[in-house]
């Protein structure tokens, strides 16, 4: 079943071991600066944000092979306000090119408020290094 912002891996199409599987430090640029997050990709096609900049920093989704040396990932990241209350979420949708222990990616981050209204959509470029 597919939910908004999260793709389920197709049955029998789990990504092969290796490739981007593991933990990555990811640097990404937004209009207001450069930020760092830690993401983890599992052998079974799951993607997790382990840490990142406030007000988000945690999320889950999926990844899948894309092209000969690439992969795509889509993660729903939760947003909270300064009191820890739910404030919305970000739909992160990227395609990446893998080169050994680094990757470069680009895609779109769509920010939704607590009522699921789209508030902004931005292009994001990132570079990851294996942790």
C-alpha positions as CSV (number, residue, x, y, z in Angstrom):
1,X,0.0,0.0,0.0
2,X,1.4,3.5,-0.9
3,X,0.8,6.4,1.4
4,X,1.4,10.0,0.5
5,X,5.2,10.5,0.7
6,X,6.1,6.8,1.2
7,X,6.4,4.1,-1.4
8,X,6.2,0.4,-0.5
9,X,8.8,-1.8,-2.2
10,X,7.2,-4.1,-4.8
11,X,6.9,-7.7,-3.7
12,X,10.0,-9.7,-4.7
13,X,12.0,-6.6,-5.7
14,X,14.0,-6.0,-2.6
15,X,17.2,-4.2,-3.4
16,X,20.4,-6.3,-3.7
17,X,22.8,-6.2,-0.8
18,X,25.6,-3.6,-0.9
19,X,25.2,-0.5,-3.0
20,X,23.9,2.3,-0.8
21,X,23.0,0.1,2.1
22,X,24.3,1.6,5.4
23,X,24.5,4.9,7.3
24,X,25.4,8.2,5.6
25,X,26.2,11.7,6.6
26,X,24.3,13.9,4.2
27,X,25.0,17.6,3.6
28,X,22.2,19.4,1.8
29,X,21.6,23.0,0.7
30,X,18.4,24.9,1.1
31,X,17.7,28.5,0.3
32,X,18.5,29.5,3.9
33,X,21.8,27.6,4.3
34,X,23.6,24.3,4.3
35,X,22.5,21.5,6.8
36,X,23.6,18.0,7.8
37,X,21.6,14.9,8.5
38,X,22.2,11.2,9.1
39,X,20.3,8.7,7.0
40,X,20.3,4.9,7.0
41,X,19.3,2.7,4.1
42,X,18.5,-1.0,4.9
43,X,19.0,-4.0,2.6
44,X,15.2,-4.4,2.4
45,X,14.6,-1.0,0.9
46,X,13.8,1.1,3.9
47,X,15.2,4.6,4.4
48,X,15.4,6.4,7.8
49,X,16.5,9.9,8.9
50,X,18.3,9.2,12.1
51,X,19.1,12.9,12.9
52,X,18.8,16.2,11.1
53,X,18.2,19.9,11.7
54,X,15.2,21.1,13.8
55,X,12.3,21.3,13.5
56,X,12.4,17.8,11.9
57,X,15.2,15.4,12.1
58,X,13.4,12.1,12.0
59,X,11.6,10.3,9.3
60,X,11.1,7.1,7.4
61,X,10.5,5.9,3.8
62,X,11.9,3.7,1.1
63,X,14.8,3.5,-1.3
64,X,15.2,1.5,-4.5
65,X,17.9,1.0,-7.2
66,X,17.7,3.5,-10.0
67,X,19.9,3.0,-13.1
68,X,23.3,1.3,-13.2
69,X,24.9,3.0,-10.2
70,X,22.1,5.1,-8.7
71,X,19.2,4.9,-6.3
72,X,16.1,6.8,-5.5
73,X,14.8,7.5,-2.0
74,X,11.6,9.0,-0.6
75,X,11.2,9.9,3.0
76,X,8.5,11.5,5.0
77,X,10.1,13.7,7.7
78,X,8.0,14.9,10.6
79,X,8.1,18.6,11.8
80,X,7.5,19.7,15.3
81,X,7.2,23.2,16.9
82,X,9.4,24.6,19.7
83,X,7.1,22.8,22.3
84,X,7.4,19.4,20.6
85,X,3.9,19.5,19.1
86,X,3.3,18.1,15.6
87,X,3.6,21.0,13.1
88,X,3.6,19.1,9.7
89,X,5.9,17.1,7.5
90,X,8.3,17.1,4.6
91,X,8.0,14.8,1.6
92,X,11.7,14.3,0.4
93,X,11.9,12.8,-3.1
94,X,15.5,12.3,-4.4
95,X,17.5,10.5,-7.1
96,X,21.1,9.8,-6.3
97,X,24.3,8.7,-8.1
98,X,26.6,6.5,-6.1
99,X,30.4,6.5,-6.5
100,X,32.0,4.3,-3.9
101,X,31.5,5.8,-0.5
102,X,29.9,9.0,-1.7
103,X,26.7,9.9,-3.4
104,X,25.2,13.1,-4.9
105,X,21.5,13.6,-5.1
106,X,18.9,16.1,-6.2
107,X,15.2,16.3,-5.9
108,X,12.3,18.1,-4.3
109,X,11.3,18.7,-0.7
110,X,7.6,19.5,-0.3
111,X,6.6,20.9,3.1
112,X,3.1,20.4,4.5
113,X,1.5,21.9,7.5
114,X,-0.3,20.0,10.3
115,X,-3.5,20.0,8.1
116,X,-1.6,18.5,5.1
117,X,-1.7,21.7,3.1
118,X,1.4,22.2,0.9
119,X,3.2,25.3,2.1
120,X,6.4,25.3,0.0
121,X,8.2,23.1,-2.5
122,X,12.0,23.5,-3.0
123,X,14.7,22.0,-5.1
124,X,17.4,20.4,-2.9
125,X,20.9,19.1,-3.8
126,X,22.8,16.8,-1.4
127,X,26.1,15.0,-1.0
128,X,26.4,12.0,1.2
129,X,29.5,10.2,2.6
130,X,29.4,6.8,4.2
131,X,29.5,7.0,8.0
